[in-house]
Amino acid sequence: MSVVAVDRVVSAAQAVLDGEHAARRSGVVVRSLDTQEEFDQARSVWDTVWPLPPGGTEITAHLMRALHHAGGYVSGAYVDGAMIASCLGFVGRSQDADGTWHTHLHSHVAGALPGYGDRGIGTALKLHQRGWALERDFDRIEWTFDPLVRRNARLNLMKLGGVAVDYVADFYGDMTDGLNVGDPSDRFILRWDIASQRVADALSGAVTAPAREELVALGAEETLHVNPDGELIVLPATSPVRLVAVPEDIIAIRKADPGLASRWRLALREAVEPVVGKGGRVVAQTVEGDYVMEVSS
Ligand SMILES: CC(C)(COP(=O)(O)OP(=O)(O)OC[C@H]1O[C@@H](n2cnc3c(N)ncnc32)[C@H](O)[C@@H]1OP(=O)(O)O)[C@@H](O)C(=O)NCCC(=O)NCCS
């Protein structure tokens, strides 16, 4: 496999240990899956997290078998012997800025059953995946995430140290599952250089979220702002660092006020897509939940 080295400061053995520690901290055991029965359990976790119209399933156990056979990653997290979260990734290729091809793991899905959020299980799954990937000579994992989901932004940018390197409007087309239905499926492409210093720093807990006011005092401009009566305002900006507001809980807004959810989608797209489309990056999240976006120089 041809892999372009970034800065490799972490060994595969260390990454595997990091994964085991994260699992212990969140009270789960994470392991790779390889039987048809386990694949069916993983499928059932995802179909519970993303409820589909009757008869639908996100990924069949047959497809999982094929992706696994072709060098893909499938894992489950267990509490008291029961699978409560699972993750799937397959081999991907992408082109770096200089045109060279880079092999990475594309992580397609990671979900924890309702009631198991916010206790580090997502981190434990991703760190298991990182150890697995480094052992197989990958140095990068990529995945998509909905820019409006603030929890995932915190996990991906701040806890794991990933960087959003692209914004794709309506990436999946129409989606029918209970979390996404009715909203265009815009996604960030997240890049996670798993052996890099940036990622090691994030995982060590050394990186804390900056406060909005602190960045504004340093010259950052707010380019998506929520005014006191809740109106979303996209502002012109010229600074190299820009702040983009993100709703606290878009899933609840989609259920309670689909019109407001659509306004969020379009406003965030307007603020972010042109900048990231020209090489800008989303690198962090403030304490208040805004994206910190760097413009390409
Ligand atoms: C994505 C998912 C697997 C993450 O798992 P998790 O166990 O909740 O993740 P973690 O606990 O490791 O990290 C979540 C972080 O977000 C924080 N968070 C939660 N809600 C937040 C919000 N509204 N704003 C900012 N941060 C938030 C949590 O406090 C936690 O950070 P902390 O550990 O610093 O306190 C899980 O939330 C899930 O299954 N979601 C539904 C499916 C999904 O969206 N999957 C991802 C796309 S494939």
The ligand as an SDF file (V2000), in Angstrom:
LIG
                    3D

 48 50  0  0  0  0  0  0  0  0999 V2000
  -21.4710   10.2160   17.5250 C   0  0  0  0  0  0  0  0  0  0  0  0
  -21.4960    9.3770   18.8010 C   0  0  0  0  0  0  0  0  0  0  0  0
  -21.0410    7.9570   18.4760 C   0  0  0  0  0  0  0  0  0  0  0  0
  -20.5320   10.0480   19.7920 C   0  0  0  0  0  0  0  0  0  0  0  0
  -20.4490    9.2460   20.9080 O   0  0  0  0  0  0  0  0  0  0  0  0
  -20.3220    9.8200   22.3830 P   0  0  0  0  0  0  0  0  0  0  0  0
  -20.0750    8.6260   23.2260 O   0  0  0  0  0  0  0  0  0  0  0  0
  -21.4750   10.6920   22.7070 O   0  0  0  0  0  0  0  0  0  0  0  0
  -18.9900   10.7140   22.2630 O   0  0  0  0  0  0  0  0  0  0  0  0
  -18.0680   11.2390   23.4180 P   0  0  0  0  0  0  0  0  0  0  0  0
  -18.7560   11.1550   24.7640 O   0  0  0  0  0  0  0  0  0  0  0  0
  -16.7470   10.5820   23.2890 O   0  0  0  0  0  0  0  0  0  0  0  0
  -17.8940   12.7820   22.9780 O   0  0  0  0  0  0  0  0  0  0  0  0
  -19.0050   13.6380   22.8650 C   0  0  0  0  0  0  0  0  0  0  0  0
  -18.6200   15.0160   23.3730 C   0  0  0  0  0  0  0  0  0  0  0  0
  -19.5480   15.9750   22.9080 O   0  0  0  0  0  0  0  0  0  0  0  0
  -20.0090   16.7450   24.0120 C   0  0  0  0  0  0  0  0  0  0  0  0
  -21.3230   17.2870   23.6850 N   0  0  0  0  0  0  0  0  0  0  0  0
  -22.5320   16.6860   23.7660 C   0  0  0  0  0  0  0  0  0  0  0  0
  -23.4940   17.5310   23.3360 N   0  0  0  0  0  0  0  0  0  0  0  0
  -22.8530   18.6730   22.9450 C   0  0  0  0  0  0  0  0  0  0  0  0
  -23.2990   19.9160   22.4050 C   0  0  0  0  0  0  0  0  0  0  0  0
  -24.5860   20.1550   22.1700 N   0  0  0  0  0  0  0  0  0  0  0  0
  -22.3710   20.8720   22.1300 N   0  0  0  0  0  0  0  0  0  0  0  0
  -21.0500   20.6480   22.3580 C   0  0  0  0  0  0  0  0  0  0  0  0
  -20.5760   19.4820   22.8740 N   0  0  0  0  0  0  0  0  0  0  0  0
  -21.4820   18.5200   23.1660 C   0  0  0  0  0  0  0  0  0  0  0  0
  -19.9660   15.7800   25.1580 C   0  0  0  0  0  0  0  0  0  0  0  0
  -20.0280   16.4550   26.4100 O   0  0  0  0  0  0  0  0  0  0  0  0
  -18.6240   15.1080   24.8860 C   0  0  0  0  0  0  0  0  0  0  0  0
  -17.5450   15.9560   25.2190 O   0  0  0  0  0  0  0  0  0  0  0  0
  -16.7590   15.8510   26.6400 P   0  0  0  0  0  0  0  0  0  0  0  0
  -16.2970   14.4270   26.7940 O   0  0  0  0  0  0  0  0  0  0  0  0
  -15.6500   16.8150   26.5100 O   0  0  0  0  0  0  0  0  0  0  0  0
  -17.7540   16.2210   27.7010 O   0  0  0  0  0  0  0  0  0  0  0  0
  -22.9090    9.3240   19.4470 C   0  0  0  0  0  0  0  0  0  0  0  0
  -23.2530   10.6100   19.8920 O   0  0  0  0  0  0  0  0  0  0  0  0
  -23.9890    8.8430   18.4900 C   0  0  0  0  0  0  0  0  0  0  0  0
  -24.2050    7.6590   18.3550 O   0  0  0  0  0  0  0  0  0  0  0  0
  -24.6750    9.7930   17.8260 N   0  0  0  0  0  0  0  0  0  0  0  0
  -25.7220    9.4900   16.8430 C   0  0  0  0  0  0  0  0  0  0  0  0
  -25.1190    8.9640   15.5490 C   0  0  0  0  0  0  0  0  0  0  0  0
  -24.1090    9.8980   14.9050 C   0  0  0  0  0  0  0  0  0  0  0  0
  -24.3310   11.1000   14.7940 O   0  0  0  0  0  0  0  0  0  0  0  0
  -22.9840    9.3260   14.4610 N   0  0  0  0  0  0  0  0  0  0  0  0
  -21.8880   10.0760   13.8400 C   0  0  0  0  0  0  0  0  0  0  0  0
  -21.9860   10.1870   12.3780 C   0  0  0  0  0  0  0  0  0  0  0  0
  -21.6190    8.6510   11.5460 S   0  0  0  0  0  0  0  0  0  0  0  0
  1  2  1  0
  2  3  1  0
  2  4  1  0
  2 36  1  0
  4  5  1  0
  5  6  1  0
  6  7  2  0
  6  8  1  0
  6  9  1  0
  9 10  1  0
 10 11  2  0
 10 12  1  0
 10 13  1  0
 13 14  1  0
 14 15  1  0
 15 16  1  0
 15 30  1  0
 16 17  1  0
 17 18  1  0
 17 28  1  0
 18 19  1  0
 18 27  1  0
 19 20  2  0
 20 21  1  0
 21 22  1  0
 21 27  2  0
 22 23  1  0
 22 24  2  0
 24 25  1  0
 25 26  2  0
 26 27  1  0
 28 29  1  0
 28 30  1  0
 30 31  1  0
 31 32  1  0
 32 33  2  0
 32 34  1  0
 32 35  1  0
 36 37  1  0
 36 38  1  0
 38 39  2  0
 38 40  1  0
 40 41  1  0
 41 42  1  0
 42 43  1  0
 43 44  2  0
 43 45  1  0
 45 46  1  0
 46 47  1  0
 47 48  1  0
M  END
$$$$
